[in-house]
């Protein structure tokens, strides 16, 4: 049965953000990685503001892959320091699924985005196999190898906002893809804008296999409000 990653992994999650180097990539591939990892995600979120997200977990077969569900994730900004870094609390899910509130001091990157990346890696490892460090490395490299970058528009707060969409297929050309149970064409996309509180508007993971009888999994995290 598929194990869902329910909480933030504090040290590991934050180290993931700073371990996505771009110096080895060709210059024309910098843009997608820079958009994600070289921006201050939280500058529009002020003290006292809560940014709320809706998380949707869907599966093709609950007996094979565990139950589908929808739940909430929230970031609450408790203070802003002199450098403009945020002190915040993160609440992942509600009720029986809720994990202990995570507290962070001095962030500019959105920790919910890092949680989503960690979840993608762990879920992919569960359905396709492989070791977590290797899969995380492939995710990292995909942002600078062959990302697809698009201009898109999103609706938020009663406004139409210009945004960027980055789509990656980390395992499509992986030398070990024959070991991945047919899931090597899985896609991950990230929609973001400097005009959106928390920077990220929508995150998607679509894990599907070419093998008969294998299940499909999709996760979606979307911004609901910031107030």
N, C-alpha and C positions, 0 to 999 in steps of 0.2 A: 504494500500500500504506500502511496506517495506521502512522504512526510513534509508538512508545510513548515517553513521557517517563520515563526510567529513574532519574534522580537528582534530588537537591534542587537548587534554584536559589537559593543562599544569600541574597543581598541582595534579589532580587525576591520570593522567597517570604516573607521576614519582613516586607517592606514591605506585602505584601498584607494581612497581619493588621491592621496599624494603619491601613490606608486604607479600612476599612469603616465610614464614619461613620453615625450613626443620628440626628443632630440634625434632619435634614430630614423624618424620618418622623413619622407621626401617633403619638401616645402609645400607643394600643392595639396598635401593631405593634412596640413596642420589645422585647417579651419574647423573641422568638426570636433576634433579633440580640444582645441582651444575654447570653442564655444561652451563646452561642457565643463572642463576642468580648470580653465584659466579665468573664470568669471566669479564675481562675488554674488552668490545666489540670493543672499538675504538682505541686501541693502534697502529694498522697498518695504521690508517688514519691520515696523517700529515696536518699541516697548509697549506691552499690553495687548498686542495683536495676536490672534490665533489664526493659523492657516489650516484649513480643513480639507482633507482628501477623502475620496471614496475609493475603496479597493474592491475589485471584483475578481474572484477566482473561479474559473469555469473549467470543467473537465468533460470529456466525451463519455466517460464510463466511471461512475462513482465507485463501483465494486473494484475496479482495477486501479483507480487513481485517487481515491479518497473523495470526500464530499466537496461540492461546490459551495461557495458562500460569498456574501458581500458584507463588508464591515468598514469602519472608519479609522482614519489615522489623523492625528492632530499635532501641530507644532505650536507651542505657546512661548512667545518671546517675553521673558521676565525682566530683561535689562539689556542695555547697550553700553559697552565700555568706551573708553576714550578713543580707541582705535577704530570704532565702528563695528567691532565684532559683537555677535549676539550671544547672550546667555539664554538658554532655552530648555524647555521640557518637551519630550516627545512621548506621545501616548499611542501605542500600536494596538489597535483593535479594542473591542468592548466586551463586557460580560465574561463568559467562560474563556474566551480566546485572549482576553487582555493580558499583556505582559507588564511587568513592573515599569513604571514611568522612568525614562532615561533622561538624565540631566547632563547638559553640555555647557561648557564655559569657553567663550572665545572662538566662535565659529563664524566663517563667512560662507562655507559650503552648506548646501541643504542636506541634512542627514537622512531625510526620507528617500532621497535619490540614492544614497549609498546603501540604505537598507534594501531598496529594490534591486540594485545590482547584486548584492549578496544573495538575495532570494533567487534571482535568476540563476546564479552559479549553482546554488545548492539544489534547486529543482531540476536543473539540467543534469547534474551529476546523478540524481536519483533515477531519472528516466532513461538516461543514455549511458551511464557509467562514466568511469574516469576519476582521476584524483582532483581534488579541489584546487590545489595550486596550479596545476596544468590548465584547467578550465578557466580559472581566473586570469591566467596569463594570456590565453587566447582571446578572452573578452577584451582585455586591455589592448592587445595588438590590433584588434578589429577597428578600434576608433581611429587608427592612423593608417591602416593598410588599404581597405577599400570601403570606407563608409559612403553611404548615399546621403547627400545633403540637399534638402528641398526648402524653398520658401513656401510657407503656408499661412493661413489666417485662422484665428480662433476667436471664439466669442467668450468674453468674460467681463463681468461687471457692467453689462449693458453696452459694451463697446466691441468693435472688431479690431483685433490686435494683430500686427505683423509678427510672425514667429518663424522659427527654424525647426525643421524635422530632420533628425539624424537616424538612419536605419543601418543596422549592422547584421551580418550573417557570419558570426565568428568561426563557425565550424565547417562551412561549405567547402573550403579547400584545405581542410585540416589533413595532414598526412596520416592521421589515425581515424579518419572518418568511417572506415569500414567496421570499426569496433563500436560505433555509436548507436546501434540498434535502429538505424534509419532516421535518426533525429538531426542529422548534420545540416539540414536546410532550415532549421529553426531561425526565426527572425526576432530582433529586438529593436524597438524604436523609442525615440525620446523627442518630445516636442517642448520647446523652450522659448522664452522671450525675456529680454531685459525689462520689459514693461509689465511683467506679471509678478505679483508678490510671491516670493519663494522661487522664482525663475522658471520652474518646471510646470507645464500645464498638463501634460499627459505622458505616461510611460506605459509601454506595452511589451509583453513577452508572449510570443506564439511558438509553442513547441509541438511539433507534429512529426510523425514518422511515415516513411514510405513502406514500412513492413506491415503486412496484413495482421489485423488484430491488435496492433499497438494503439495506445490511447493518445488523445490530444489534450493539451493543457494550454490555457491562456490566462494571463494575469493582466489586469489593467488598473492603473492608478491615475485618477483624474482630479484636478483641483476643483473644489466645490465653492469655497468662499474664503475670504480673508477679512476679518473684522475684529 
